[in-house]
Amino acid sequence: MMKLRNFDLNLFVTFEVIYDSGNLTQAAQILNVTQPAVSNSLARLRDRIGDPLFIHAGKRMNPTATADELIGPVRHALELLQGSIERDVEFDPAQSTKIIRLSIGDVGETVLLPRFVEKIRKSAPHIKINVFQVERRSLAKQLAANEIDFAVDIPMPVEGQLRQISLMSDHQVCALSETHPLASKSAITLEEYLSSEHIHVSSRRKGSGVADIELNKLGVVRNNVVRLQHYLAAFALLEQTELLLTTPASLARPYRCKIFDLPFEAPNLDLQLYWHKSSERSSESNWIRHKLLEAAADLNLN
């Protein structure tokens, strides 16, 4: 029988991270150790458990049946242990000097962030907020490694210790300048939409937007003549051209432009808030998360 007092409990920490990441390199980055150190820990654990625990499948390490059975009790034990040694001091927002690291895209930065900053500044004037955009494929790893505190992004499947909740949902509209030939109309037709030239906004270098995807379902395409990274630039360009811009409605309202309903069905822009489960042990992190949710609740997107 394996005696726990002779067992290195850090091996279970490594086991959980490998299970969640499915990759030794990513596990090493999260644990802030070298990959050989992770491989050595896994080898020791395999020897003690008497099972390979993970099987290589391309670049991913897939868990064995034994690993699947083990992960639940291991997580529970680690959470109990962490909770017993981590005593979170009472959080005082007025005294906090935390730097909030928030990954957020163009829409969230424009619509959600001003209300969030306002709420933070009222209660916690010494807190600072650093905003940037992390690549979507890196969000889980950076949240797990505590390189960012929260992320705001489109809905994605989450695994392991990642948590998410809905923040906002905004419908898409068509915006054009007030001097555009179509501006005097009460509505635009699909034919008019397709015969016009368009601005397409995306943080990616290539790929379709939601409007293009829905139009493809109808067997038609629009003429995207300008591709930009940010909506701020798009609205500046809109004023000086006869281009059309398909945009979340909340972004268009503050600008001097004519707004039309789209002449076809398109899905809403949905944004989720993501965080790592380990941060829920911090009253400071929980307070900030609730301020983000309050800021989103204040938005009138109807």
C-alpha positions in Angstrom: 0.0 0.0 0.0 1.3 3.5 -0.9 1.9 5.6 2.2 0.8 9.2 1.9 3.5 10.4 4.3 6.2 9.2 1.9 4.4 10.8 -1.1 5.4 14.1 -2.7 2.1 16.0 -2.9 3.5 18.3 -5.5 3.1 15.5 -7.9 -0.7 15.8 -7.6 -0.4 19.5 -8.5 1.5 18.6 -11.6 -1.0 15.9 -12.4 -3.9 18.3 -12.3 -2.2 20.9 -14.5 -1.2 18.2 -17.1 -4.8 16.9 -17.0 -6.2 20.4 -17.7 -3.7 21.5 -20.3 -3.2 18.2 -22.1 0.3 19.3 -22.9 3.7 19.1 -21.1 5.0 22.3 -22.5 1.9 24.3 -21.4 2.0 22.6 -18.0 5.6 23.7 -17.6 4.7 27.3 -18.4 1.7 27.3 -16.0 3.8 25.8 -13.2 6.8 28.1 -14.1 9.2 25.2 -14.3 11.1 23.5 -17.1 9.5 20.8 -19.3 12.0 18.2 -18.2 11.0 18.9 -14.6 7.3 18.2 -15.5 8.3 15.1 -17.4 10.3 13.9 -14.3 7.4 14.5 -12.0 5.0 12.7 -14.3 7.4 9.7 -14.4 7.6 9.6 -10.7 3.8 9.7 -10.4 3.4 7.0 -13.0 5.8 4.8 -11.0 3.9 5.4 -7.7 0.4 5.0 -9.2 1.4 2.1 -11.4 -0.4 3.5 -14.5 0.8 5.6 -17.5 -1.9 8.2 -16.6 -1.5 10.0 -20.0 -1.1 8.7 -23.5 0.5 10.7 -26.3 -2.0 11.5 -29.1 -0.3 13.9 -31.5 0.6 17.0 -29.5 -1.9 16.2 -26.8 -1.7 14.0 -23.7 -4.9 12.1 -23.3 -5.8 10.8 -19.8 -6.1 7.1 -19.2 -9.2 5.6 -17.4 -7.2 5.7 -14.1 -6.4 9.4 -14.6 -10.1 10.1 -15.2 -10.9 8.3 -12.0 -8.2 10.1 -10.0 -8.7 13.7 -11.1 -11.9 14.3 -9.1 -10.5 13.2 -5.7 -7.2 15.0 -6.4 -9.0 18.3 -7.2 -11.1 18.0 -4.1 -8.2 17.3 -1.9 -6.1 20.1 -3.4 -9.0 22.6 -2.9 -9.4 21.6 0.7 -5.7 21.9 1.3 -5.5 25.2 -0.4 -8.4 26.6 1.5 -7.0 25.5 4.8 -3.6 27.3 4.2 -4.9 30.3 2.4 -6.6 32.7 4.8 -7.8 35.7 2.7 -7.6 38.9 4.7 -10.7 41.2 4.7 -10.7 43.1 1.5 -11.0 46.9 1.7 -11.7 48.4 -1.8 -10.7 51.9 -0.6 -7.2 50.7 0.3 -6.5 48.3 -2.5 -3.7 49.0 -4.9 -4.2 46.0 -7.2 -3.5 46.2 -10.9 -6.4 44.5 -12.7 -5.2 42.7 -15.9 -8.1 42.4 -18.2 -8.1 40.9 -21.7 -10.9 42.5 -23.7 -11.6 43.2 -27.4 -12.7 46.2 -29.3 -16.4 46.1 -28.5 -16.1 45.3 -24.8 -13.4 48.0 -24.5 -15.7 50.6 -26.0 -19.0 49.6 -24.5 -18.4 47.9 -21.2 -15.0 49.3 -20.0 -16.2 52.9 -19.3 -18.9 51.8 -16.9 -16.6 49.3 -15.3 -13.9 52.0 -14.7 -16.5 54.4 -13.3 -17.6 51.8 -10.8 -14.1 50.9 -9.8 -13.0 54.5 -9.4 -15.9 55.3 -7.1 -15.1 52.5 -4.6 -11.5 51.7 -5.2 -9.6 54.9 -6.3 -6.2 53.3 -6.0 -6.8 50.3 -8.2 -5.3 50.5 -11.7 -6.6 48.7 -14.8 -4.4 47.3 -17.6 -6.3 46.4 -20.7 -5.0 44.4 -23.6 -6.2 41.6 -25.9 -4.9 38.1 -25.5 -5.1 35.6 -28.4 -8.2 33.5 -27.9 -6.2 30.2 -27.9 -4.0 31.5 -25.0 -6.8 32.7 -22.7 -7.1 29.5 -20.7 -3.4 29.1 -20.2 -2.8 32.8 -19.1 -5.8 32.7 -16.7 -4.4 29.4 -15.2 -0.9 30.9 -14.9 -2.3 34.1 -13.3 -0.9 36.2 -16.1 -4.3 37.9 -16.5 -7.2 38.2 -14.0 -10.2 38.2 -16.3 -11.0 37.9 -20.0 -14.0 39.2 -22.0 -14.5 37.3 -25.2 -17.1 35.5 -27.4 -18.6 32.2 -26.0 -16.2 29.3 -26.1 -16.2 25.8 -24.5 -14.2 25.7 -21.3 -12.5 22.9 -19.6 -10.9 22.1 -16.2 -10.8 25.1 -13.8 -12.0 27.8 -16.2 -15.3 29.5 -15.4 -17.5 31.7 -17.6 -20.7 33.8 -17.3 -22.7 35.8 -19.9 -22.0 39.5 -19.8 -23.8 41.1 -22.8 -25.6 40.4 -26.0 -26.0 43.1 -28.7 -27.8 42.9 -32.0 -26.2 43.8 -35.3 -27.2 46.8 -37.4 -26.1 48.5 -40.6 -24.5 52.0 -40.2 -23.7 54.6 -42.9 -22.9 58.3 -43.0 -25.7 60.9 -42.8 -24.8 62.0 -46.3 -24.9 58.6 -47.9 -27.4 58.3 -50.8 -29.3 55.6 -48.8 -29.6 57.8 -45.6 -32.9 59.3 -46.5 -34.6 55.9 -46.7 -36.6 54.3 -43.9 -35.1 50.9 -44.5 -32.6 49.2 -46.8 -33.3 46.1 -48.9 -31.0 43.1 -49.2 -30.3 44.2 -52.8 -29.2 47.6 -51.7 -27.0 46.1 -49.0 -25.3 43.7 -51.4 -24.8 46.3 -54.1 -23.0 48.6 -51.7 -19.3 48.5 -50.6 -18.5 47.5 -47.0 -16.1 48.0 -44.1 -15.3 44.8 -42.3 -13.9 44.9 -38.8 -12.0 42.0 -37.4 -9.0 41.5 -35.1 -7.9 38.6 -37.3 -5.9 39.1 -40.5 -8.4 37.0 -42.5 -11.7 35.2 -42.2 -15.4 36.0 -42.4 -17.6 38.0 -40.0 -21.0 37.0 -38.8 -22.7 39.0 -41.6 -20.7 37.1 -44.2 -21.5 33.8 -42.7 -25.2 34.4 -42.7 -25.1 35.8 -46.3 -23.2 32.7 -47.4 -26.1 30.7 -46.1 -28.4 32.7 -48.4 -26.0 32.0 -51.3 -24.8 35.6 -51.6 -21.8 37.6 -50.7 -21.1 41.3 -49.9 -18.3 43.4 -51.2 -15.9 44.1 -48.4 -13.5 46.7 -49.7 -11.8 47.8 -46.4 -10.8 45.5 -43.6 -9.9 47.2 -40.2 -9.0 46.0 -36.8 -11.0 48.6 -34.7 -14.4 50.0 -34.9 -13.2 53.5 -33.9 -11.3 53.7 -37.2 -14.3 52.2 -39.0 -16.6 55.0 -37.8 -14.1 57.7 -38.7 -13.9 56.2 -42.2 -17.7 55.9 -42.4 -18.1 59.7 -42.2 -15.9 60.3 -45.2 -17.1 57.6 -47.6 -20.2 55.9 -48.9 -19.3 52.6 -47.3 -21.6 50.6 -45.1 -20.6 49.2 -41.7 -22.2 46.2 -40.0 -21.7 46.7 -36.3 -23.1 46.0 -32.9 -25.9 48.6 -32.2 -24.3 49.8 -29.0 -21.2 51.0 -30.9 -23.2 52.9 -33.5 -25.4 54.9 -31.2 -22.8 57.5 -30.0 -21.8 58.4 -33.6 -23.4 60.7 -36.1 -24.6 58.1 -38.6 -27.8 56.6 -39.9 -28.6 53.2 -38.5 -30.7 50.6 -40.2 -31.9 47.1 -39.2 -30.1 44.5 -41.3 -32.1 43.2 -44.2 -31.3 39.6 -43.2 -31.1 37.6 -39.9 -27.8 37.8 -38.1 -26.8 36.4 -34.7 -26.2 38.8 -31.8 -22.7 39.6 -30.6 -22.4 37.7 -27.3 -19.6 38.4 -24.8 -18.7 36.2 -21.8 -16.6 36.9 -18.8 -13.9 34.3 -18.1 -11.9 33.6 -14.9 -10.0 30.8 -13.2 -11.6 28.9 -10.4 -8.6 29.5 -8.1 -9.3 33.2 -8.1 -12.7 32.6 -6.3 -10.8 32.1 -3.1 -9.9 35.8 -3.2 -12.5 38.3 -1.9 -10.7 41.0 -3.9 -11.1 39.0 -7.1 -14.7 38.2 -6.4 -15.4 41.9 -5.7 -13.9 42.9 -9.1 -15.8 40.2 -10.9 -19.1 41.4 -9.5 -18.2 45.0 -10.6 -17.7 43.7 -14.1 -21.1 42.0 -13.9 -22.7 45.2 -12.5 -21.2 47.2 -15.3 -22.7 44.8 -17.9 -26.1 44.9 -16.2 -26.2 48.7 -16.5 -25.9 48.6 -20.3 -29.1 49.2 -22.1 -28.8 47.1 -25.2 -32.4 46.9 -26.2 
